Amino acid sequence: MRESGTTNGWFTIGIALIFIGASLYGVLILLGIGFAINQASDEAGAPLWGVLLIPGLVGLGFLVLLAKVIVDRLNSAEDDHYSNNVDQ
């Protein structure tokens, strides 16, 4: 994104705050889910982890695809050319 005027750096600060908030929220969710799973596992036994493996694989696949999209966008010269030279 092109920045000019008095808002230089605002985009970076905004994105950083979003990523920090999302990361903290994600960590807290994982800790809460981990606690709940441990409590349920104590009562139900080890088979509970096998059931949770399937959604875990789906989530991991989603994260891999999200990372691919971000890396492809950051390394795309065509997208950079379009952003800098078209619709200005």
PyMOL Python script that loads the backbone (N, CA, C, O; Angstrom):
from pymol import cmd

cmd.read_pdbstr("""\
ATOM      1  N   MET A   1       0.830  -1.167   0.000  1.00  0.00           N
ATOM      2  CA  MET A   1       0.000   0.000   0.000  1.00  0.00           C
ATOM      3  C   MET A   1       0.881   1.239   0.000  1.00  0.00           C
ATOM      4  O   MET A   1       1.937   1.272   0.632  1.00  0.00           O
ATOM      5  N   ARG A   2       0.442   2.219  -0.696  1.00  0.00           N
ATOM      6  CA  ARG A   2       1.182   3.465  -0.761  1.00  0.00           C
ATOM      7  C   ARG A   2       0.680   4.406   0.325  1.00  0.00           C
ATOM      8  O   ARG A   2      -0.524   4.600   0.493  1.00  0.00           O
ATOM      9  N   GLU A   3       1.620   4.982   1.056  1.00  0.00           N
ATOM     10  CA  GLU A   3       1.266   5.903   2.124  1.00  0.00           C
ATOM     11  C   GLU A   3       1.814   7.281   1.798  1.00  0.00           C
ATOM     12  O   GLU A   3       2.901   7.416   1.235  1.00  0.00           O
ATOM     13  N   SER A   4       1.055   8.293   2.156  1.00  0.00           N
ATOM     14  CA  SER A   4       1.532   9.648   1.938  1.00  0.00           C
ATOM     15  C   SER A   4       0.935  10.573   2.987  1.00  0.00           C
ATOM     16  O   SER A   4      -0.048  10.237   3.646  1.00  0.00           O
ATOM     17  N   GLY A   5       1.540  11.730   3.128  1.00  0.00           N
ATOM     18  CA  GLY A   5       1.004  12.731   4.037  1.00  0.00           C
ATOM     19  C   GLY A   5       1.266  12.415   5.487  1.00  0.00           C
ATOM     20  O   GLY A   5       2.310  11.872   5.850  1.00  0.00           O
ATOM     21  N   THR A   6       0.301  12.764   6.305  1.00  0.00           N
ATOM     22  CA  THR A   6       0.479  12.642   7.756  1.00  0.00           C
ATOM     23  C   THR A   6       0.167  11.251   8.291  1.00  0.00           C
ATOM     24  O   THR A   6       0.279  11.019   9.495  1.00  0.00           O
ATOM     25  N   THR A   7      -0.221  10.327   7.429  1.00  0.00           N
ATOM     26  CA  THR A   7      -0.577   8.989   7.912  1.00  0.00           C
ATOM     27  C   THR A   7       0.516   7.966   7.651  1.00  0.00           C
ATOM     28  O   THR A   7       0.245   6.766   7.687  1.00  0.00           O
ATOM     29  N   ASN A   8       1.727   8.398   7.393  1.00  0.00           N
ATOM     30  CA  ASN A   8       2.821   7.451   7.189  1.00  0.00           C
ATOM     31  C   ASN A   8       2.982   6.578   8.421  1.00  0.00           C
ATOM     32  O   ASN A   8       3.088   7.087   9.537  1.00  0.00           O
ATOM     33  N   GLY A   9       3.000   5.278   8.228  1.00  0.00           N
ATOM     34  CA  GLY A   9       3.187   4.339   9.317  1.00  0.00           C
ATOM     35  C   GLY A   9       1.915   3.889   9.998  1.00  0.00           C
ATOM     36  O   GLY A   9       1.948   2.926  10.763  1.00  0.00           O
ATOM     37  N   TRP A  10       0.803   4.543   9.753  1.00  0.00           N
ATOM     38  CA  TRP A  10      -0.455   4.150  10.394  1.00  0.00           C
ATOM     39  C   TRP A  10      -0.891   2.756   9.958  1.00  0.00           C
ATOM     40  O   TRP A  10      -1.392   1.971  10.763  1.00  0.00           O
ATOM     41  N   PHE A  11      -0.697   2.460   8.689  1.00  0.00           N
ATOM     42  CA  PHE A  11      -1.071   1.136   8.177  1.00  0.00           C
ATOM     43  C   PHE A  11      -0.291   0.056   8.918  1.00  0.00           C
ATOM     44  O   PHE A  11      -0.868  -0.940   9.353  1.00  0.00           O
ATOM     45  N   THR A  12       1.021   0.249   9.062  1.00  0.00           N
ATOM     46  CA  THR A  12       1.860  -0.730   9.742  1.00  0.00           C
ATOM     47  C   THR A  12       1.454  -0.894  11.195  1.00  0.00           C
ATOM     48  O   THR A  12       1.383  -2.015  11.700  1.00  0.00           O
ATOM     49  N   ILE A  13       1.190   0.202  11.862  1.00  0.00           N
ATOM     50  CA  ILE A  13       0.768   0.142  13.264  1.00  0.00           C
ATOM     51  C   ILE A  13      -0.580  -0.564  13.382  1.00  0.00           C
ATOM     52  O   ILE A  13      -0.768  -1.398  14.268  1.00  0.00           O
ATOM     53  N   GLY A  14      -1.519  -0.236  12.493  1.00  0.00           N
ATOM     54  CA  GLY A  14      -2.838  -0.868  12.532  1.00  0.00           C
ATOM     55  C   GLY A  14      -2.767  -2.366  12.315  1.00  0.00           C
ATOM     56  O   GLY A  14      -3.385  -3.135  13.051  1.00  0.00           O
ATOM     57  N   ILE A  15      -2.007  -2.788  11.297  1.00  0.00           N
ATOM     58  CA  ILE A  15      -1.867  -4.222  11.021  1.00  0.00           C
ATOM     59  C   ILE A  15      -1.161  -4.920  12.181  1.00  0.00           C
ATOM     60  O   ILE A  15      -1.544  -6.026  12.563  1.00  0.00           O
ATOM     61  N   ALA A  16      -0.130  -4.281  12.744  1.00  0.00           N
ATOM     62  CA  ALA A  16       0.581  -4.884  13.873  1.00  0.00           C
ATOM     63  C   ALA A  16      -0.352  -5.072  15.064  1.00  0.00           C
ATOM     64  O   ALA A  16      -0.319  -6.116  15.715  1.00  0.00           O
ATOM     65  N   LEU A  17      -1.183  -4.073  15.356  1.00  0.00           N
ATOM     66  CA  LEU A  17      -2.128  -4.202  16.473  1.00  0.00           C
ATOM     67  C   LEU A  17      -3.138  -5.315  16.222  1.00  0.00           C
ATOM     68  O   LEU A  17      -3.493  -6.056  17.139  1.00  0.00           O
ATOM     69  N   ILE A  18      -3.601  -5.433  14.981  1.00  0.00           N
ATOM     70  CA  ILE A  18      -4.543  -6.505  14.646  1.00  0.00           C
ATOM     71  C   ILE A  18      -3.888  -7.867  14.845  1.00  0.00           C
ATOM     72  O   ILE A  18      -4.493  -8.763  15.433  1.00  0.00           O
ATOM     73  N   PHE A  19      -2.654  -8.034  14.360  1.00  0.00           N
ATOM     74  CA  PHE A  19      -1.964  -9.313  14.504  1.00  0.00           C
ATOM     75  C   PHE A  19      -1.659  -9.629  15.972  1.00  0.00           C
ATOM     76  O   PHE A  19      -1.781 -10.780  16.391  1.00  0.00           O
ATOM     77  N   ILE A  20      -1.269  -8.632  16.745  1.00  0.00           N
ATOM     78  CA  ILE A  20      -0.997  -8.867  18.163  1.00  0.00           C
ATOM     79  C   ILE A  20      -2.271  -9.279  18.892  1.00  0.00           C
ATOM     80  O   ILE A  20      -2.267 -10.233  19.670  1.00  0.00           O
ATOM     81  N   GLY A  21      -3.364  -8.556  18.637  1.00  0.00           N
ATOM     82  CA  GLY A  21      -4.637  -8.909  19.269  1.00  0.00           C
ATOM     83  C   GLY A  21      -5.119 -10.290  18.865  1.00  0.00           C
ATOM     84  O   GLY A  21      -5.570 -11.065  19.707  1.00  0.00           O
ATOM     85  N   ALA A  22      -5.025 -10.602  17.575  1.00  0.00           N
ATOM     86  CA  ALA A  22      -5.458 -11.918  17.095  1.00  0.00           C
ATOM     87  C   ALA A  22      -4.582 -13.020  17.682  1.00  0.00           C
ATOM     88  O   ALA A  22      -5.084 -14.087  18.035  1.00  0.00           O
ATOM     89  N   SER A  23      -3.288 -12.771  17.789  1.00  0.00           N
ATOM     90  CA  SER A  23      -2.384 -13.777  18.356  1.00  0.00           C
ATOM     91  C   SER A  23      -2.699 -14.041  19.824  1.00  0.00           C
ATOM     92  O   SER A  23      -2.774 -15.192  20.253  1.00  0.00           O
ATOM     93  N   LEU A  24      -2.882 -12.972  20.587  1.00  0.00           N
ATOM     94  CA  LEU A  24      -3.230 -13.150  22.006  1.00  0.00           C
ATOM     95  C   LEU A  24      -4.560 -13.875  22.167  1.00  0.00           C
ATOM     96  O   LEU A  24      -4.696 -14.764  23.008  1.00  0.00           O
ATOM     97  N   TYR A  25      -5.531 -13.490  21.360  1.00  0.00           N
ATOM     98  CA  TYR A  25      -6.837 -14.134  21.415  1.00  0.00           C
ATOM     99  C   TYR A  25      -6.712 -15.621  21.068  1.00  0.00           C
ATOM    100  O   TYR A  25      -7.306 -16.472  21.730  1.00  0.00           O
ATOM    101  N   GLY A  26      -5.936 -15.924  20.027  1.00  0.00           N
ATOM    102  CA  GLY A  26      -5.731 -17.317  19.628  1.00  0.00           C
ATOM    103  C   GLY A  26      -5.049 -18.135  20.710  1.00  0.00           C
ATOM    104  O   GLY A  26      -5.439 -19.273  20.968  1.00  0.00           O
ATOM    105  N   VAL A  27      -4.034 -17.564  21.343  1.00  0.00           N
ATOM    106  CA  VAL A  27      -3.337 -18.276  22.420  1.00  0.00           C
ATOM    107  C   VAL A  27      -4.281 -18.546  23.587  1.00  0.00           C
ATOM    108  O   VAL A  27      -4.287 -19.644  24.145  1.00  0.00           O
ATOM    109  N   LEU A  28      -5.071 -17.552  23.952  1.00  0.00           N
ATOM    110  CA  LEU A  28      -6.011 -17.749  25.062  1.00  0.00           C
ATOM    111  C   LEU A  28      -7.072 -18.796  24.723  1.00  0.00           C
ATOM    112  O   LEU A  28      -7.461 -19.590  25.579  1.00  0.00           O
ATOM    113  N   ILE A  29      -7.536 -18.796  23.483  1.00  0.00           N
ATOM    114  CA  ILE A  29      -8.505 -19.819  23.066  1.00  0.00           C
ATOM    115  C   ILE A  29      -7.869 -21.199  23.144  1.00  0.00           C
ATOM    116  O   ILE A  29      -8.476 -22.139  23.656  1.00  0.00           O
ATOM    117  N   LEU A  30      -6.636 -21.324  22.632  1.00  0.00           N
ATOM    118  CA  LEU A  30      -5.969 -22.624  22.671  1.00  0.00           C
ATOM    119  C   LEU A  30      -5.739 -23.096  24.107  1.00  0.00           C
ATOM    120  O   LEU A  30      -5.884 -24.282  24.405  1.00  0.00           O
ATOM    121  N   LEU A  31      -5.383 -22.174  24.989  1.00  0.00           N
ATOM    122  CA  LEU A  31      -5.208 -22.559  26.392  1.00  0.00           C
ATOM    123  C   LEU A  31      -6.529 -23.013  27.009  1.00  0.00           C
ATOM    124  O   LEU A  31      -6.560 -23.988  27.758  1.00  0.00           O
ATOM    125  N   GLY A  32      -7.604 -22.320  26.701  1.00  0.00           N
ATOM    126  CA  GLY A  32      -8.915 -22.707  27.212  1.00  0.00           C
ATOM    127  C   GLY A  32      -9.362 -24.046  26.662  1.00  0.00           C
ATOM    128  O   GLY A  32      -9.880 -24.887  27.397  1.00  0.00           O
ATOM    129  N   ILE A  33      -9.164 -24.243  25.373  1.00  0.00           N
ATOM    130  CA  ILE A  33      -9.532 -25.527  24.761  1.00  0.00           C
ATOM    131  C   ILE A  33      -8.667 -26.640  25.330  1.00  0.00           C
ATOM    132  O   ILE A  33      -9.153 -27.737  25.609  1.00  0.00           O
ATOM    133  N   GLY A  34      -7.380 -26.351  25.500  1.00  0.00           N
ATOM    134  CA  GLY A  34      -6.478 -27.348  26.082  1.00  0.00           C
ATOM    135  C   GLY A  34      -6.905 -27.753  27.478  1.00  0.00           C
ATOM    136  O   GLY A  34      -6.881 -28.934  27.824  1.00  0.00           O
ATOM    137  N   PHE A  35      -7.294 -26.775  28.278  1.00  0.00           N
ATOM    138  CA  PHE A  35      -7.766 -27.072  29.627  1.00  0.00           C
ATOM    139  C   PHE A  35      -9.029 -27.933  29.588  1.00  0.00           C
ATOM    140  O   PHE A  35      -9.143 -28.909  30.330  1.00  0.00           O
ATOM    141  N   ALA A  36      -9.973 -27.569  28.720  1.00  0.00           N
ATOM    142  CA  ALA A  36     -11.222 -28.333  28.607  1.00  0.00           C
ATOM    143  C   ALA A  36     -10.952 -29.756  28.129  1.00  0.00           C
ATOM    144  O   ALA A  36     -11.567 -30.706  28.614  1.00  0.00           O
ATOM    145  N   ILE A  37     -10.037 -29.899  27.182  1.00  0.00           N
ATOM    146  CA  ILE A  37      -9.713 -31.237  26.664  1.00  0.00           C
ATOM    147  C   ILE A  37      -9.061 -32.073  27.753  1.00  0.00           C
ATOM    148  O   ILE A  37      -9.375 -33.255  27.898  1.00  0.00           O
ATOM    149  N   ASN A  38      -8.163 -31.477  28.515  1.00  0.00           N
ATOM    150  CA  ASN A  38      -7.534 -32.234  29.604  1.00  0.00           C
ATOM    151  C   ASN A  38      -8.550 -32.688  30.636  1.00  0.00           C
ATOM    152  O   ASN A  38      -8.469 -33.810  31.134  1.00  0.00           O
ATOM    153  N   GLN A  39      -9.510 -31.825  30.963  1.00  0.00           N
ATOM    154  CA  GLN A  39     -10.544 -32.210  31.914  1.00  0.00           C
ATOM    155  C   GLN A  39     -11.404 -33.346  31.361  1.00  0.00           C
ATOM    156  O   GLN A  39     -11.717 -34.302  32.070  1.00  0.00           O
ATOM    157  N   ALA A  40     -11.782 -33.228  30.084  1.00  0.00           N
ATOM    158  CA  ALA A  40     -12.604 -34.276  29.461  1.00  0.00           C
ATOM    159  C   ALA A  40     -11.810 -35.558  29.298  1.00  0.00           C
ATOM    160  O   ALA A  40     -12.360 -36.649  29.449  1.00  0.00           O
ATOM    161  N   SER A  41     -10.534 -35.444  28.995  1.00  0.00           N
ATOM    162  CA  SER A  41      -9.696 -36.630  28.821  1.00  0.00           C
ATOM    163  C   SER A  41      -9.519 -37.385  30.128  1.00  0.00           C
ATOM    164  O   SER A  41      -9.446 -38.614  30.138  1.00  0.00           O
ATOM    165  N   ASP A  42      -9.451 -36.648  31.231  1.00  0.00           N
ATOM    166  CA  ASP A  42      -9.345 -37.310  32.529  1.00  0.00           C
ATOM    167  C   ASP A  42     -10.572 -38.166  32.818  1.00  0.00           C
ATOM    168  O   ASP A  42     -10.480 -39.217  33.451  1.00  0.00           O
ATOM    169  N   GLU A  43     -11.722 -37.695  32.340  1.00  0.00           N
ATOM    170  CA  GLU A  43     -12.957 -38.431  32.583  1.00  0.00           C
ATOM    171  C   GLU A  43     -13.212 -39.505  31.533  1.00  0.00           C
ATOM    172  O   GLU A  43     -13.660 -40.600  31.872  1.00  0.00           O
ATOM    173  N   ALA A  44     -12.930 -39.210  30.247  1.00  0.00           N
ATOM    174  CA  ALA A  44     -13.269 -40.135  29.170  1.00  0.00           C
ATOM    175  C   ALA A  44     -12.118 -41.045  28.784  1.00  0.00           C
ATOM    176  O   ALA A  44     -12.356 -42.140  28.275  1.00  0.00           O
ATOM    177  N   GLY A  45     -10.891 -40.634  29.006  1.00  0.00           N
ATOM    178  CA  GLY A  45      -9.745 -41.446  28.636  1.00  0.00           C
ATOM    179  C   GLY A  45      -9.118 -40.971  27.334  1.00  0.00           C
ATOM    180  O   GLY A  45      -9.496 -39.932  26.795  1.00  0.00           O
ATOM    181  N   ALA A  46      -8.161 -41.738  26.836  1.00  0.00           N
ATOM    182  CA  ALA A  46      -7.358 -41.367  25.670  1.00  0.00           C
ATOM    183  C   ALA A  46      -8.124 -41.270  24.351  1.00  0.00           C
ATOM    184  O   ALA A  46      -7.687 -40.502  23.494  1.00  0.00           O
ATOM    185  N   PRO A  47      -9.237 -41.987  24.112  1.00  0.00           N
ATOM    186  CA  PRO A  47      -9.899 -41.913  22.805  1.00  0.00           C
ATOM    187  C   PRO A  47     -10.343 -40.503  22.405  1.00  0.00           C
ATOM    188  O   PRO A  47     -10.558 -40.235  21.222  1.00  0.00           O
ATOM    189  N   LEU A  48     -10.480 -39.617  23.368  1.00  0.00           N
ATOM    190  CA  LEU A  48     -10.886 -38.246  23.069  1.00  0.00           C
ATOM    191  C   LEU A  48      -9.874 -37.563  22.156  1.00  0.00           C
ATOM    192  O   LEU A  48     -10.263 -36.801  21.271  1.00  0.00           O
ATOM    193  N   TRP A  49      -8.587 -37.822  22.352  1.00  0.00           N
ATOM    194  CA  TRP A  49      -7.557 -37.201  21.515  1.00  0.00           C
ATOM    195  C   TRP A  49      -7.676 -37.656  20.067  1.00  0.00           C
ATOM    196  O   TRP A  49      -7.410 -36.870  19.157  1.00  0.00           O
ATOM    197  N   GLY A  50      -8.066 -38.896  19.833  1.00  0.00           N
ATOM    198  CA  GLY A  50      -8.259 -39.381  18.463  1.00  0.00           C
ATOM    199  C   GLY A  50      -9.374 -38.653  17.743  1.00  0.00           C
ATOM    200  O   GLY A  50      -9.270 -38.379  16.547  1.00  0.00           O
ATOM    201  N   VAL A  51     -10.440 -38.336  18.459  1.00  0.00           N
ATOM    202  CA  VAL A  51     -11.561 -37.612  17.866  1.00  0.00           C
ATOM    203  C   VAL A  51     -11.151 -36.176  17.533  1.00  0.00           C
ATOM    204  O   VAL A  51     -11.611 -35.618  16.536  1.00  0.00           O
ATOM    205  N   LEU A  52     -10.309 -35.589  18.339  1.00  0.00           N
ATOM    206  CA  LEU A  52      -9.879 -34.208  18.111  1.00  0.00           C
ATOM    207  C   LEU A  52      -8.806 -34.090  17.033  1.00  0.00           C
ATOM    208  O   LEU A  52      -8.506 -32.983  16.587  1.00  0.00           O
ATOM    209  N   LEU A  53      -8.230 -35.195  16.612  1.00  0.00           N
ATOM    210  CA  LEU A  53      -7.198 -35.171  15.578  1.00  0.00           C
ATOM    211  C   LEU A  53      -7.757 -34.685  14.241  1.00  0.00           C
ATOM    212  O   LEU A  53      -7.077 -33.951  13.524  1.00  0.00           O
ATOM    213  N   ILE A  54      -8.967 -35.076  13.898  1.00  0.00           N
ATOM    214  CA  ILE A  54      -9.557 -34.706  12.608  1.00  0.00           C
ATOM    215  C   ILE A  54      -9.753 -33.197  12.485  1.00  0.00           C
ATOM    216  O   ILE A  54      -9.301 -32.626  11.492  1.00  0.00           O
ATOM    217  N   PRO A  55     -10.403 -32.513  13.437  1.00  0.00           N
ATOM    218  CA  PRO A  55     -10.495 -31.056  13.313  1.00  0.00           C
ATOM    219  C   PRO A  55      -9.134 -30.374  13.362  1.00  0.00           C
ATOM    220  O   PRO A  55      -8.939 -29.319  12.758  1.00  0.00           O
ATOM    221  N   GLY A  56      -8.197 -30.977  14.079  1.00  0.00           N
ATOM    222  CA  GLY A  56      -6.842 -30.417  14.120  1.00  0.00           C
ATOM    223  C   GLY A  56      -6.182 -30.445  12.756  1.00  0.00           C
ATOM    224  O   GLY A  56      -5.502 -29.495  12.368  1.00  0.00           O
ATOM    225  N   LEU A  57      -6.383 -31.534  12.027  1.00  0.00           N
ATOM    226  CA  LEU A  57      -5.827 -31.635  10.670  1.00  0.00           C
ATOM    227  C   LEU A  57      -6.465 -30.615   9.734  1.00  0.00           C
ATOM    228  O   LEU A  57      -5.783 -30.022   8.899  1.00  0.00           O
ATOM    229  N   VAL A  58      -7.767 -30.412   9.872  1.00  0.00           N
ATOM    230  CA  VAL A  58      -8.468 -29.414   9.056  1.00  0.00           C
ATOM    231  C   VAL A  58      -7.932 -28.019   9.360  1.00  0.00           C
ATOM    232  O   VAL A  58      -7.670 -27.242   8.442  1.00  0.00           O
ATOM    233  N   GLY A  59      -7.769 -27.699  10.629  1.00  0.00           N
ATOM    234  CA  GLY A  59      -7.227 -26.399  11.016  1.00  0.00           C
ATOM    235  C   GLY A  59      -5.807 -26.197  10.508  1.00  0.00           C
ATOM    236  O   GLY A  59      -5.462 -25.110  10.045  1.00  0.00           O
ATOM    237  N   LEU A  60      -4.987 -27.229  10.589  1.00  0.00           N
ATOM    238  CA  LEU A  60      -3.620 -27.147  10.081  1.00  0.00           C
ATOM    239  C   LEU A  60      -3.612 -26.932   8.570  1.00  0.00           C
ATOM    240  O   LEU A  60      -2.807 -26.155   8.057  1.00  0.00           O
ATOM    241  N   GLY A  61      -4.502 -27.616   7.859  1.00  0.00           N
ATOM    242  CA  GLY A  61      -4.609 -27.414   6.414  1.00  0.00           C
ATOM    243  C   GLY A  61      -5.001 -25.996   6.073  1.00  0.00           C
ATOM    244  O   GLY A  61      -4.472 -25.413   5.127  1.00  0.00           O
ATOM    245  N   PHE A  62      -5.933 -25.429   6.840  1.00  0.00           N
ATOM    246  CA  PHE A  62      -6.345 -24.041   6.622  1.00  0.00           C
ATOM    247  C   PHE A  62      -5.173 -23.089   6.830  1.00  0.00           C
ATOM    248  O   PHE A  62      -4.983 -22.160   6.044  1.00  0.00           O
ATOM    249  N   LEU A  63      -4.392 -23.309   7.876  1.00  0.00           N
ATOM    250  CA  LEU A  63      -3.244 -22.444   8.143  1.00  0.00           C
ATOM    251  C   LEU A  63      -2.191 -22.545   7.047  1.00  0.00           C
ATOM    252  O   LEU A  63      -1.576 -21.542   6.685  1.00  0.00           O
ATOM    253  N   VAL A  64      -1.977 -23.744   6.515  1.00  0.00           N
ATOM    254  CA  VAL A  64      -1.021 -23.914   5.415  1.00  0.00           C
ATOM    255  C   VAL A  64      -1.487 -23.151   4.185  1.00  0.00           C
ATOM    256  O   VAL A  64      -0.687 -22.474   3.539  1.00  0.00           O
ATOM    257  N   LEU A  65      -2.778 -23.252   3.849  1.00  0.00           N
ATOM    258  CA  LEU A  65      -3.295 -22.524   2.696  1.00  0.00           C
ATOM    259  C   LEU A  65      -3.254 -21.019   2.900  1.00  0.00           C
ATOM    260  O   LEU A  65      -2.963 -20.277   1.962  1.00  0.00           O
ATOM    261  N   LEU A  66      -3.540 -20.559   4.110  1.00  0.00           N
ATOM    262  CA  LEU A  66      -3.462 -19.130   4.408  1.00  0.00           C
ATOM    263  C   LEU A  66      -2.032 -18.627   4.254  1.00  0.00           C
ATOM    264  O   LEU A  66      -1.808 -17.554   3.694  1.00  0.00           O
ATOM    265  N   ALA A  67      -1.069 -19.392   4.746  1.00  0.00           N
ATOM    266  CA  ALA A  67       0.336 -19.016   4.598  1.00  0.00           C
ATOM    267  C   ALA A  67       0.735 -18.979   3.126  1.00  0.00           C
ATOM    268  O   ALA A  67       1.498 -18.103   2.717  1.00  0.00           O
ATOM    269  N   LYS A  68       0.230 -19.915   2.330  1.00  0.00           N
ATOM    270  CA  LYS A  68       0.529 -19.939   0.900  1.00  0.00           C
ATOM    271  C   LYS A  68       0.012 -18.685   0.214  1.00  0.00           C
ATOM    272  O   LYS A  68       0.715 -18.092  -0.604  1.00  0.00           O
ATOM    273  N   VAL A  69      -1.205 -18.275   0.535  1.00  0.00           N
ATOM    274  CA  VAL A  69      -1.790 -17.077  -0.067  1.00  0.00           C
ATOM    275  C   VAL A  69      -0.968 -15.846   0.287  1.00  0.00           C
ATOM    276  O   VAL A  69      -0.700 -15.009  -0.575  1.00  0.00           O
ATOM    277  N   ILE A  70      -0.570 -15.732   1.544  1.00  0.00           N
ATOM    278  CA  ILE A  70       0.194 -14.563   1.981  1.00  0.00           C
ATOM    279  C   ILE A  70       1.567 -14.537   1.303  1.00  0.00           C
ATOM    280  O   ILE A  70       1.994 -13.486   0.823  1.00  0.00           O
ATOM    281  N   VAL A  71       2.256 -15.668   1.256  1.00  0.00           N
ATOM    282  CA  VAL A  71       3.578 -15.718   0.621  1.00  0.00           C
ATOM    283  C   VAL A  71       3.466 -15.451  -0.872  1.00  0.00           C
ATOM    284  O   VAL A  71       4.295 -14.729  -1.426  1.00  0.00           O
ATOM    285  N   ASP A  72       2.463 -16.013  -1.537  1.00  0.00           N
ATOM    286  CA  ASP A  72       2.272 -15.756  -2.966  1.00  0.00           C
ATOM    287  C   ASP A  72       2.032 -14.282  -3.236  1.00  0.00           C
ATOM    288  O   ASP A  72       2.561 -13.734  -4.203  1.00  0.00           O
ATOM    289  N   ARG A  73       1.243 -13.638  -2.394  1.00  0.00           N
ATOM    290  CA  ARG A  73       0.966 -12.206  -2.595  1.00  0.00           C
ATOM    291  C   ARG A  73       2.209 -11.369  -2.364  1.00  0.00           C
ATOM    292  O   ARG A  73       2.475 -10.438  -3.124  1.00  0.00           O
ATOM    293  N   LEU A  74       2.970 -11.680  -1.338  1.00  0.00           N
ATOM    294  CA  LEU A  74       4.171 -10.899  -1.040  1.00  0.00           C
ATOM    295  C   LEU A  74       5.251 -11.062  -2.109  1.00  0.00           C
ATOM    296  O   LEU A  74       6.060 -10.155  -2.307  1.00  0.00           O
ATOM    297  N   ASN A  75       5.276 -12.191  -2.793  1.00  0.00           N
ATOM    298  CA  ASN A  75       6.312 -12.459  -3.791  1.00  0.00           C
ATOM    299  C   ASN A  75       5.839 -12.249  -5.219  1.00  0.00           C
ATOM    300  O   ASN A  75       6.542 -12.640  -6.151  1.00  0.00           O
ATOM    301  N   SER A  76       4.680 -11.647  -5.426  1.00  0.00           N
ATOM    302  CA  SER A  76       4.123 -11.489  -6.763  1.00  0.00           C
ATOM    303  C   SER A  76       4.480 -10.126  -7.350  1.00  0.00           C
ATOM    304  O   SER A  76       3.982  -9.095  -6.899  1.00  0.00           O
ATOM    305  N   ALA A  77       5.337 -10.134  -8.349  1.00  0.00           N
ATOM    306  CA  ALA A  77       5.717  -8.889  -9.018  1.00  0.00           C
ATOM    307  C   ALA A  77       4.539  -8.312  -9.796  1.00  0.00           C
ATOM    308  O   ALA A  77       4.404  -7.093  -9.899  1.00  0.00           O
ATOM    309  N   GLU A  78       3.685  -9.179 -10.344  1.00  0.00           N
ATOM    310  CA  GLU A  78       2.526  -8.709 -11.102  1.00  0.00           C
ATOM    311  C   GLU A  78       1.563  -7.928 -10.193  1.00  0.00           C
ATOM    312  O   GLU A  78       1.068  -6.869 -10.581  1.00  0.00           O
ATOM    313  N   ASP A  79       1.303  -8.438  -9.008  1.00  0.00           N
ATOM    314  CA  ASP A  79       0.434  -7.724  -8.066  1.00  0.00           C
ATOM    315  C   ASP A  79       1.040  -6.386  -7.654  1.00  0.00           C
ATOM    316  O   ASP A  79       0.329  -5.390  -7.527  1.00  0.00           O
ATOM    317  N   ASP A  80       2.359  -6.366  -7.445  1.00  0.00           N
ATOM    318  CA  ASP A  80       3.028  -5.117  -7.085  1.00  0.00           C
ATOM    319  C   ASP A  80       2.917  -4.096  -8.215  1.00  0.00           C
ATOM    320  O   ASP A  80       2.672  -2.916  -7.968  1.00  0.00           O
ATOM    321  N   HIS A  81       3.098  -4.552  -9.449  1.00  0.00           N
ATOM    322  CA  HIS A  81       2.980  -3.655 -10.598  1.00  0.00           C
ATOM    323  C   HIS A  81       1.557  -3.095 -10.686  1.00  0.00           C
ATOM    324  O   HIS A  81       1.373  -1.899 -10.913  1.00  0.00           O
ATOM    325  N   TYR A  82       0.565  -3.946 -10.510  1.00  0.00           N
ATOM    326  CA  TYR A  82      -0.821  -3.497 -10.571  1.00  0.00           C
ATOM    327  C   TYR A  82      -1.117  -2.485  -9.464  1.00  0.00           C
ATOM    328  O   TYR A  82      -1.775  -1.473  -9.704  1.00  0.00           O
ATOM    329  N   SER A  83      -0.632  -2.761  -8.259  1.00  0.00           N
ATOM    330  CA  SER A  83      -0.886  -1.857  -7.136  1.00  0.00           C
ATOM    331  C   SER A  83      -0.248  -0.495  -7.357  1.00  0.00           C
ATOM    332  O   SER A  83      -0.805   0.523  -6.945  1.00  0.00           O
ATOM    333  N   ASN A  84       0.909  -0.463  -8.001  1.00  0.00           N
ATOM    334  CA  ASN A  84       1.625   0.791  -8.161  1.00  0.00           C
ATOM    335  C   ASN A  84       1.229   1.583  -9.397  1.00  0.00           C
ATOM    336  O   ASN A  84       1.384   2.804  -9.405  1.00  0.00           O
ATOM    337  N   ASN A  85       0.714   0.923 -10.461  1.00  0.00           N
ATOM    338  CA  ASN A  85       0.547   1.594 -11.732  1.00  0.00           C
ATOM    339  C   ASN A  85      -0.876   1.657 -12.282  1.00  0.00           C
ATOM    340  O   ASN A  85      -1.120   2.381 -13.247  1.00  0.00           O
ATOM    341  N   VAL A  86      -1.806   0.934 -11.708  1.00  0.00           N
ATOM    342  CA  VAL A  86      -3.162   0.878 -12.259  1.00  0.00           C
ATOM    343  C   VAL A  86      -4.122   1.536 -11.276  1.00  0.00           C
ATOM    344  O   VAL A  86      -3.932   1.462 -10.061  1.00  0.00           O
ATOM    345  N   ASP A  87      -5.156   2.182 -11.816  1.00  0.00           N
ATOM    346  CA  ASP A  87      -6.215   2.826 -11.025  1.00  0.00           C
ATOM    347  C   ASP A  87      -5.674   3.915 -10.100  1.00  0.00           C
ATOM    348  O   ASP A  87      -5.961   3.925  -8.903  1.00  0.00           O
ATOM    349  N   GLN A  88      -4.897   4.819 -10.663  1.00  0.00           N
ATOM    350  CA  GLN A  88      -4.371   5.907  -9.832  1.00  0.00           C
ATOM    351  C   GLN A  88      -4.921   7.226 -10.276  1.00  0.00           C
ATOM    352  O   GLN A  88      -4.591   8.260  -9.695  1.00  0.00           O
TER     353      GLN A  88
END
""", "prot")
cmd.dss("prot")
cmd.show_as("cartoon", "prot")
cmd.util.cbc("prot")
cmd.orient("prot")
